[in-house]
């Protein structure tokens, strides 16, 4: 892994696992917690596949699977994490208004 990808991966794993713990503490619907931990595991797995697939690679593109995992770890999963957290925030605001 090179450049800012490590930051994106670390931030996504940290945020998604933190959301999983937070959703359990505030008694949010189980769907939010399951989504957060699934995205955390998917990010970890995509990063692992990318790291192993591009270990002996000198220049990009390394291979189809490694490039797909790189795209998933760097773009797709962080975007899905942000979207799911935005949905959870909207749900929380909606619940707070009903008090």
C-alpha positions as CSV (number, residue, x, y, z in Angstrom):
1,X,0.0,0.0,0.0
2,X,1.3,3.4,-0.9
3,X,0.4,7.0,-0.3
4,X,-2.9,8.1,1.2
5,X,-4.6,4.8,0.8
6,X,-3.4,3.7,4.2
7,X,-5.1,6.7,5.8
8,X,-8.4,5.9,4.0
9,X,-8.3,2.3,5.0
10,X,-7.3,3.0,8.6
11,X,-10.0,5.7,9.0
12,X,-12.7,3.5,7.5
13,X,-11.9,0.6,9.7
14,X,-11.7,2.8,12.8
15,X,-14.9,4.7,12.0
16,X,-16.9,1.5,11.1
17,X,-15.8,-0.4,14.2
18,X,-16.4,2.7,16.4
19,X,-19.9,3.0,14.9
20,X,-20.5,-0.7,15.7
21,X,-19.6,-0.1,19.3
22,X,-21.5,3.2,19.5
23,X,-24.7,1.7,18.1
24,X,-24.6,-1.0,20.7
25,X,-24.2,1.5,23.5
26,X,-27.1,3.7,22.4
27,X,-29.5,0.8,21.7
28,X,-29.8,1.6,18.0
29,X,-31.7,-0.8,15.8
30,X,-29.6,-3.9,15.2
31,X,-29.4,-3.3,11.5
32,X,-27.1,-0.3,12.0
33,X,-24.7,-2.3,14.1
34,X,-24.7,-5.2,11.7
35,X,-24.1,-2.9,8.8
36,X,-21.2,-1.2,10.5
37,X,-19.4,-4.4,11.5
38,X,-20.0,-5.9,8.0
39,X,-18.4,-2.9,6.4
40,X,-15.5,-3.1,8.8
41,X,-14.9,-6.7,7.9
42,X,-15.3,-6.0,4.2
43,X,-12.7,-3.2,4.4
44,X,-10.3,-5.4,6.3
45,X,-10.7,-8.3,3.8
46,X,-10.4,-6.0,0.8
47,X,-7.2,-4.5,2.2
48,X,-5.8,-8.0,2.9
49,X,-6.6,-9.2,-0.6
50,X,-5.1,-6.0,-2.1
51,X,-1.9,-6.3,0.0
52,X,-1.3,-9.9,-0.8
53,X,-2.2,-9.5,-4.4
54,X,0.1,-6.6,-5.0
55,X,3.0,-7.8,-2.8
56,X,5.3,-8.8,-5.7
57,X,4.0,-6.1,-8.1
58,X,6.4,-3.6,-9.4
59,X,4.0,-1.3,-11.2
60,X,0.3,-1.0,-11.5
61,X,-2.0,-2.6,-12.6
62,X,-1.0,-5.6,-10.6
63,X,-3.8,-8.1,-11.3
64,X,-7.5,-8.0,-11.7
65,X,-8.3,-9.2,-8.2
66,X,-5.7,-6.9,-6.5
67,X,-7.0,-3.9,-8.5
68,X,-10.6,-4.7,-7.6
69,X,-9.7,-5.0,-4.0
70,X,-7.8,-1.7,-4.1
71,X,-10.8,0.1,-5.6
72,X,-13.1,-1.5,-3.0
73,X,-10.8,-0.6,-0.1
74,X,-10.1,2.9,-1.3
75,X,-13.4,4.1,-2.8
76,X,-16.4,1.8,-2.6
77,X,-16.4,0.7,1.1
78,X,-15.5,4.1,2.5
79,X,-18.4,5.6,0.5
80,X,-20.8,2.9,1.7
81,X,-19.6,3.5,5.3
82,X,-20.2,7.3,4.9
83,X,-23.7,6.6,3.4
84,X,-24.7,4.2,6.2
85,X,-23.5,6.6,8.9
86,X,-25.5,9.4,7.2
87,X,-28.6,7.1,7.2
88,X,-28.0,6.3,10.9
89,X,-27.7,10.0,11.7
90,X,-31.0,10.7,9.9
91,X,-32.7,7.9,11.8
92,X,-31.4,9.4,15.0
93,X,-32.6,12.9,14.2
94,X,-36.0,11.4,13.3
95,X,-36.2,9.6,16.6
96,X,-35.1,12.6,18.5
97,X,-37.9,14.7,16.9
98,X,-40.5,12.2,18.1
99,X,-39.8,12.8,21.7
